[in-house]
Amino acid sequence: MQMLQKHHLISRLSFCRSPKNPQQKIIKRVIGVEGDFIRTMGYKNRYIRVPDGHLWIEGDHHGHSFDSNTFGPVSLGLVHGRASHIIWPPNRWQRIAPSVPADRRPLLNWDGETEED
């Protein structure tokens, strides 16, 4: 895998092993990368700085998703790739457009600037 950088990951879907069950593979949206400040949605802390070597990942269905709001930041070592297309079922076949919902963007980026700057 090529060297991971912020602009490669934010708003992408990552394919990784579940931190709770390494036999299970999950696909989640990357909300933040190391150094980002995130407002969580049910994690033990309301705000968190994503630690070095980690990502903050979330599913699209809050409250029904097994994601960082359940288990915290995910080690980059668990990431295996990036989802680029939906191929099943065939009637949903499409390229996945990179996006992060506006209310889920990091509060502060690596440079200390807010996302609105």
Helices and strands as residue ranges (DSSP letters): H 6-9, E 13-17, E 25-33, E 37-39, E 47-49, E 54-58, H 68-71, E 74-75, G 76-78, E 79-83, E 85-86, G 90-92, E 94-95, G 102-104
